[in-house]
Amino acid sequence: MKIHPMWKKYPSLQAELKACNALIEKNITIKNKDVNQKITELLSSGGKMLRPAYTIMFSQYKKDADSKKAQAIAAAIEVLHLATLVHDDVIDESPLRRGQETINSRYDNRVAVYTGDYLFTVCFRLLSDYVEDAGALQLDNNGMEKILIGELNQMDMTFNPKMTMRNYIHQIQGKTAQLFALSCYAGAYEEGSEKLAKAAYQIGNNIGLAFQIIDDILDYTQKTDVMGKPIMNDFKKGIYTAPLLFAMQENRQAFEPYIAKKEQISEEELEEVYHLIQQYRGEEKAKELADKYTQKALKQIERLPDNPVKEQLLNITEQALMRNN
């Protein structure tokens, strides 16, 4: 299974991520060969595996860290992430993911929902088989609940002309930031320091916020062949994100006729929306907000105890949040 080329600079971490992928493959035992193949394609279709990487890096704050346990937690995190992607594609009715045909497009929504649910069970199996204390992921009342609430909030706010930046931040804190926060927290939790685990959680939250805002900017700016999914797809599906919301703060009335069209909006009208966002500096303001969260995360990492892994955390975070894909 392919590992993103960014990890070539970090051979030790690259080896850990390969071990995570092998563990995931071992635990995906679904009998439907076609669906199994689609999951394998999703695993090897260009994802950077940032979330499991953060789990492993924070676990390495402990000198005698149990690498097998850290790999299992990291693998569970990645499977949980994949499950949310599959469900996302159902909600968004997206035909592409990372340039590959989605499961719901290849088969139907029912198969995709069951596949996502199956991946959730793989996540729990990894924890039960390899981790004595499942509290490392806080999947009981906090982590999982916030992730699912984030998804439900997005569904609830679809095509809502009254969507605000406050709604948006609340939404992505559950949908994306929570998973990054869990990734960092889980690794630090294994290290055994409550103080480090709390700091890691906050770092992950800020990384996740910046990551999602950048991703939402790309939906308006990158070509389909670069993004791996249709551009302006969020707006077409009634998902209103930072660039649009910042622009709407300047002139909400200018956007209301386009929002009212919902799925009936034409390609020409989408182009007009894009130009309005540029006119009212929506993309520029969104980039400023992403940079705010990026700098906050980097400063928090700098305040961590000295450790050989700290510089790696700084470098990878800078690289991840200044990406062009």
C-alpha positions as CSV (number, residue, x, y, z in Angstrom):
1,M,0.0,0.0,0.0
2,K,1.3,3.4,-1.0
3,I,2.5,5.9,1.6
4,H,2.5,9.6,0.6
5,P,5.9,10.8,-0.6
6,M,6.0,13.6,2.1
7,W,7.1,10.9,4.6
8,K,10.3,10.1,2.8
9,K,12.0,12.8,4.8
10,Y,11.0,11.0,8.0
11,P,12.0,7.3,7.4
12,S,11.2,6.2,10.9
13,L,7.7,7.7,10.9
14,Q,7.2,6.3,7.3
15,A,7.9,2.8,8.6
16,E,5.4,3.3,11.5
17,L,2.7,4.4,9.0
18,K,3.4,1.4,6.8
19,A,2.9,-0.8,9.8
20,C,-0.4,1.0,10.5
21,N,-1.6,0.4,6.9
22,A,-0.6,-3.3,7.2
23,L,-2.6,-3.6,10.4
24,I,-5.6,-1.9,8.8
25,E,-5.4,-4.3,5.8
26,K,-5.2,-7.3,8.2
27,N,-8.4,-6.2,10.0
28,I,-10.5,-5.4,6.9
29,T,-12.1,-8.8,6.3
30,I,-15.3,-7.8,4.5
31,K,-16.3,-10.7,2.2
32,N,-17.6,-8.5,-0.6
33,K,-14.5,-8.3,-2.8
34,D,-15.6,-5.2,-4.7
35,V,-16.2,-3.2,-1.6
36,N,-13.0,-4.5,-0.1
37,Q,-11.1,-3.4,-3.1
38,K,-12.7,0.1,-3.0
39,I,-11.6,0.5,0.7
40,T,-8.1,-0.6,-0.3
41,E,-8.1,2.0,-3.1
42,L,-9.2,4.7,-0.7
43,L,-6.4,3.7,1.7
44,S,-3.8,4.0,-1.1
45,S,-5.2,6.9,-3.1
46,G,-3.0,9.7,-1.9
47,G,-4.1,10.4,1.7
48,K,-1.3,11.8,3.8
49,M,-2.3,9.8,7.0
50,L,-1.7,13.0,9.0
51,R,-3.9,11.9,11.9
52,P,-2.2,8.6,12.6
53,A,1.2,10.4,12.1
54,Y,0.3,12.8,15.0
55,T,-0.8,9.9,17.2
56,I,2.6,8.2,16.6
57,M,4.6,11.3,17.1
58,F,3.0,12.2,20.4
59,S,3.3,8.7,21.6
60,Q,7.1,9.0,21.0
61,Y,7.3,11.6,23.8
62,K,7.7,8.5,26.0
63,K,11.2,6.9,25.6
64,D,10.0,3.3,26.1
65,A,6.7,3.8,24.2
66,D,4.9,0.6,23.1
67,S,5.2,1.0,19.3
68,K,2.7,-1.9,18.6
69,K,0.1,-0.2,20.8
70,A,0.7,3.2,19.3
71,Q,0.4,1.7,15.8
72,A,-2.9,0.1,16.7
73,I,-4.3,3.4,18.1
74,A,-3.0,5.2,15.0
75,A,-4.6,2.6,12.7
76,A,-7.9,2.9,14.6
77,I,-7.8,6.7,14.1
78,E,-7.2,6.3,10.3
79,V,-10.1,3.8,10.0
80,L,-12.4,6.1,11.9
81,H,-11.3,8.9,9.5
82,L,-12.0,6.6,6.5
83,A,-15.5,5.8,7.9
84,T,-16.3,9.5,8.1
85,L,-15.1,10.1,4.5
86,V,-17.4,7.3,3.2
87,H,-20.4,8.8,5.1
88,D,-19.4,12.3,4.0
89,D,-19.6,11.2,0.4
90,V,-23.1,9.8,0.9
91,I,-24.3,13.1,2.5
92,D,-22.6,15.2,-0.2
93,E,-23.6,12.8,-3.0
94,S,-20.0,13.2,-4.2
95,P,-18.9,11.1,-7.2
96,L,-15.2,11.5,-6.5
97,R,-12.8,11.2,-3.5
98,R,-9.1,11.7,-4.0
99,G,-9.6,11.3,-7.7
100,Q,-11.3,7.9,-7.3
101,E,-14.9,6.9,-7.8
102,T,-16.7,6.9,-4.4
103,I,-18.4,3.8,-3.0
104,N,-21.8,5.5,-3.2
105,S,-21.2,6.4,-6.9
106,R,-19.9,2.9,-7.8
107,Y,-22.7,1.1,-6.0
108,D,-25.3,3.0,-4.1
109,N,-25.9,4.9,-0.8
110,R,-27.0,1.8,1.1
111,V,-23.8,0.0,0.3
112,A,-21.7,3.1,1.2
113,V,-23.5,3.5,4.6
114,Y,-23.0,-0.1,5.5
115,T,-19.3,0.2,4.4
116,G,-18.9,3.2,6.7
117,D,-20.6,1.4,9.5
118,Y,-18.3,-1.6,9.0
119,L,-15.3,0.6,9.2
120,F,-16.5,1.9,12.6
121,T,-16.5,-1.7,13.8
122,V,-13.0,-2.2,12.5
123,C,-11.9,0.8,14.5
124,F,-13.4,-0.7,17.7
125,R,-11.9,-4.1,17.0
126,L,-8.4,-2.6,16.7
127,L,-8.9,-0.9,20.1
128,S,-10.3,-4.0,21.8
129,D,-7.5,-6.3,20.3
130,Y,-4.5,-4.1,21.0
131,V,-5.4,-1.4,23.6
132,E,-6.2,-2.2,27.2
133,D,-7.5,1.3,28.0
134,A,-9.9,2.5,25.3
135,G,-10.0,5.8,27.1
136,A,-7.0,6.7,25.0
137,L,-9.5,7.8,22.3
138,Q,-12.3,9.0,24.5
139,L,-14.7,7.3,22.2
140,D,-17.3,6.8,24.9
141,N,-19.0,10.2,25.5
142,N,-16.8,12.8,24.0
143,G,-14.8,12.1,20.9
144,M,-17.3,10.0,18.8
145,E,-20.3,12.1,19.9
146,K,-18.6,15.3,18.8
147,I,-17.7,13.9,15.4
148,L,-21.2,12.7,14.7
149,I,-22.8,15.9,16.0
150,G,-20.5,17.8,13.6
151,E,-21.9,15.7,10.8
152,L,-25.5,16.2,11.9
153,N,-24.9,20.0,12.3
154,Q,-23.7,20.2,8.7
155,M,-26.7,18.3,7.5
156,D,-29.0,20.6,9.6
157,M,-27.4,23.8,8.2
158,T,-27.5,22.7,4.5
159,F,-28.9,25.4,2.2
160,N,-29.5,27.6,5.3
161,P,-29.2,31.3,4.2
162,K,-28.7,32.3,7.8
163,M,-25.5,30.2,8.2
164,T,-22.9,32.2,10.2
165,M,-19.2,32.0,10.9
166,R,-20.0,30.9,14.5
167,N,-22.1,28.0,13.1
168,Y,-19.3,27.1,10.8
169,I,-16.6,27.0,13.4
170,H,-18.8,25.0,15.7
171,Q,-19.5,22.6,12.8
172,I,-15.9,22.0,11.8
173,Q,-14.8,21.7,15.5
174,G,-16.9,18.5,15.5
175,K,-16.4,17.3,12.0
176,T,-12.7,17.8,11.5
177,A,-10.9,19.4,14.4
178,Q,-12.2,16.7,16.9
179,L,-10.5,13.9,14.9
180,F,-7.2,15.8,14.8
181,A,-7.6,16.5,18.5
182,L,-8.2,12.8,19.3
183,S,-5.2,11.8,17.2
184,C,-2.9,14.0,19.2
185,Y,-4.5,13.3,22.5
186,A,-4.4,9.5,22.0
187,G,-0.7,9.4,21.4
188,A,0.1,11.7,24.3
189,Y,-2.3,9.8,26.5
190,E,-0.1,6.7,26.0
191,E,2.9,8.7,27.1
192,G,1.2,8.9,30.5
193,S,1.3,12.6,31.2
194,E,-2.1,14.2,31.7
195,K,-0.6,17.7,31.1
196,L,0.9,16.6,27.8
197,A,-2.4,15.0,26.8
198,K,-4.4,18.1,27.4
199,A,-1.9,20.3,25.5
200,A,-1.9,17.7,22.6
201,Y,-5.7,17.9,22.5
202,Q,-5.6,21.7,22.1
203,I,-2.8,21.5,19.5
204,G,-4.8,18.9,17.5
205,N,-8.0,21.1,17.7
206,N,-6.2,24.1,16.2
207,I,-4.5,22.0,13.5
208,G,-7.9,20.5,12.6
209,L,-9.5,23.9,12.4
210,A,-6.8,25.3,10.1
211,F,-6.7,22.1,8.0
212,Q,-10.5,22.3,7.3
213,I,-10.5,26.0,6.5
214,I,-7.7,25.5,4.0
215,D,-9.6,22.5,2.6
216,D,-12.7,24.6,2.2
217,I,-10.7,27.4,0.5
218,L,-9.4,24.8,-2.0
219,D,-13.0,23.9,-2.9
220,Y,-13.3,27.3,-4.5
221,T,-9.8,27.6,-6.0
222,Q,-8.4,24.3,-7.2
223,K,-9.2,22.3,-10.3
224,T,-11.0,19.0,-10.0
225,D,-7.9,17.0,-11.2
226,V,-5.9,18.5,-8.3
227,M,-8.6,18.3,-5.6
228,G,-9.7,14.8,-6.5
229,K,-13.3,16.0,-6.2
230,P,-15.5,18.5,-8.1
231,I,-14.8,22.2,-7.4
232,M,-17.5,24.4,-5.9
233,N,-19.1,21.2,-4.8
234,D,-19.8,22.5,-1.3
235,F,-21.7,25.5,-2.5
236,K,-23.7,23.3,-4.9
237,K,-24.6,21.0,-2.1
238,G,-25.6,23.8,0.2
239,I,-22.5,23.6,2.5
240,Y,-21.5,27.1,3.2
241,T,-17.9,27.5,4.3
242,A,-15.4,30.2,5.4
243,P,-14.7,32.0,2.0
244,L,-18.4,32.4,1.3
245,L,-19.4,33.3,4.8
246,F,-16.7,36.0,5.1
247,A,-17.8,37.5,1.7
248,M,-21.5,37.3,2.9
249,Q,-20.6,39.4,5.9
250,E,-19.8,42.2,3.5
251,N,-22.9,41.9,1.4
252,R,-25.3,39.1,2.2
253,Q,-27.9,40.3,-0.2
254,A,-25.6,39.8,-3.2
255,F,-25.5,36.1,-2.5
256,E,-29.1,35.4,-1.5
257,P,-30.4,35.0,-5.1
258,Y,-27.8,32.3,-5.7
259,I,-28.5,30.5,-2.4
260,A,-32.2,30.5,-3.2
261,K,-31.5,28.4,-6.3
262,K,-30.2,25.5,-4.3
263,E,-29.4,22.5,-6.6
264,Q,-30.8,24.3,-9.6
265,I,-27.8,26.8,-9.8
266,S,-26.1,26.8,-13.2
267,E,-22.4,26.6,-13.9
268,E,-22.5,30.2,-15.1
269,E,-24.1,31.3,-11.8
270,L,-21.5,29.3,-9.9
271,E,-18.8,31.4,-11.7
272,E,-20.6,34.5,-10.6
273,V,-20.6,33.4,-7.0
274,Y,-16.9,32.7,-7.3
275,H,-16.2,36.3,-8.5
276,L,-18.4,37.7,-5.7
277,I,-16.3,35.9,-3.2
278,Q,-13.1,37.3,-4.7
279,Q,-14.7,40.8,-4.8
280,Y,-15.6,40.7,-1.1
281,R,-12.2,39.2,-0.1
282,G,-13.8,36.0,1.2
283,E,-10.9,33.8,0.2
284,E,-8.3,36.2,1.6
285,K,-10.1,36.5,5.0
286,A,-10.4,32.7,5.2
287,K,-6.7,32.3,4.6
288,E,-6.1,34.8,7.4
289,L,-8.3,32.8,9.8
290,A,-6.5,29.5,8.8
291,D,-3.1,31.2,9.4
292,K,-4.4,32.3,12.9
293,Y,-5.1,28.7,13.9
294,T,-1.9,27.5,12.3
295,Q,0.3,30.0,14.2
296,K,-1.6,29.1,17.4
297,A,-0.9,25.4,17.0
298,L,2.8,26.1,16.2
299,K,3.2,28.3,19.3
300,Q,1.6,25.6,21.4
301,I,4.0,23.0,20.0
302,E,6.9,25.3,20.8
303,R,5.8,25.4,24.4
304,L,5.9,21.6,24.7
305,P,8.7,20.0,26.8
306,D,12.0,19.5,24.9
307,N,12.1,16.3,23.0
308,P,13.6,15.0,19.8
309,V,10.1,14.7,18.3
310,K,9.2,18.3,18.9
311,E,11.1,19.7,15.8
312,Q,9.4,17.0,13.7
313,L,6.0,18.1,15.0
314,L,6.8,21.7,14.1
315,N,8.0,20.8,10.6
316,I,5.2,18.4,9.7
317,T,2.5,20.9,11.0
318,E,4.0,23.7,8.9
319,Q,4.1,21.4,5.9
320,A,0.6,20.1,6.4
321,L,-1.0,23.5,6.8
322,M,0.8,25.1,3.8
323,R,-0.2,22.5,1.3
324,N,-1.4,23.0,-2.3
325,N,-3.5,19.8,-2.7
